[in-house]
Amino acid sequence: MPLLTDLSTEADWVEPDEVPRALVTYGIVSDTFGDFELEPHHHAKSQLLLVQRGALSCEVEGGLWIVPPQSAIWIPGGTVHAMKVTGALEGYAAFVAVDANEPPYPCCRVVAVTPLLRELLIRCAGLPLLYDEGGANVRLTAVLIDELAAASAEDLHLPMPVDPRLRRVIDLMIASPSDRGTLDVWAGRAGMSTRTMERAIRRETGMSFGRWRQQLALMLAVKWLAGGSSIQQVAADLGYESIPSFVTMFRKALGAPPGRYMVERHASGR
């Protein structure tokens, strides 16, 4: 199995689409990535990326996903996507050639990683790049896909508008998440009336402005916490006036306060 220790170079990288196997798995481990971005790209094979430690974000047209520890993202083959790593990263990247008519999911999806799915990926990572085809190896790949299809989805997805006026505003909000400007303020910055902006964001994301902004805060919070930021720092960076109000938002959305959420994430990976 190739082990990637520096995503910024191609020294350890073999393009998975060029490997004549149904499954190609890379181990990923590094304490030195910092914040690192992969420009938009795609693969013919579908990709399953499991995060054991650290966090990453993945953007495709129309959506942004956050992948915290003990979660994985499925990216169908041919999907153009860009990624950003926050802090040190450890995990597995599996590239899978699946029947185009029967993919586990037709679009990107973040799923909770079960112990069995994690062990299957670890087992697949132990295979040589050009492993023997047939027999147990074929069955192993089939079971991995079956387990992936049964995994539960996680609400760590942020719909992204394509309207250029909205996208300019959204990019500003992502760059300055502590700016708690009202809908009226942001509509003015977009050169739109308040009513027009509210209708546009509902049409393109399926959410109200307030609901979309809360989901953005949740996604950034998970990403920053997984990257090692404190609860106090995250609350401040998101513009919350108090830590309890941030904790309440987080708990209502994900079922646990941020401290316990992250402890359980790391504990489940042991």
C-alpha positions, 0 to 999 in steps of 0.5 A: 500500500502506498503511504502518503506523507506529503500531499504537496508532492507527487513522490509517493503518488500513483494515479489510481485510475492508472492502476488496473485494479478495482480497489486502490487504497492509500494510507495518509499520515502526516503531522506537518500538513498545516492548512493545505488545499488540493485544486479542483480535480476528478478521478474516473474511480469513485473515492472513499476518504476516511478521516481518522485524525484531523479534518478536511473540507470538500467542495463540489458544484452546489455543495460543501462537505466537512469530514471530521474524525471517524467519518468518511466522504464518498465522491462518485467517479467523475465528480470534480472536487476541491479539498482543504486539509486543516491541521495534521491528517491521518486516514485512508483514501480508497479508490473504487471502480464500481458499476456505474449503474449501481453506485453506493450513492449517486452524489457526494455524501458524508457517512459515519464510519462503523467499526466494520467499515474502518477495519475493512479499509485497514485490511484493504490498505494492507494489500499491495498496489497490484494485489492478486485479483479474484477470490478473497480480494474480490469478496473483500471489495464487495463487502466494503461497498455493501458496508458503505451503502449501509452507513448512516449519513451525517448532516455535515453538508452545506448547499452552495448557491451558483448565482454569482451575486449570492456566491460573492456574498457567501464567499465573504461570509465564509471568509469572515464568519464572525460578521453577524450582519443581518439579512438586510446588511448582506443583501445590500452588499450583494446589490439585492433587495432583502426579499430578492436575496431571501427568495434566491437563497431559498431557491438555490439552497433549500434553506432560509438565510438564517438556517444556512448561516447556522449550518455554516457555523456548525460546519466551520465549528466541527472543522476547527475543533477537529483541527485542535481549536478550543471551544472558546476560540471557535465561539469567538471566531464565529461571532457568538457573544457567549460560549453557552449560546454556541454550545446550545446551537452545537448540541441541538444540531449534532446531539452533543455539546462540542467537547463531548462530540469531539471526545467521542469522535477520537475515542471511537477511533481507538 
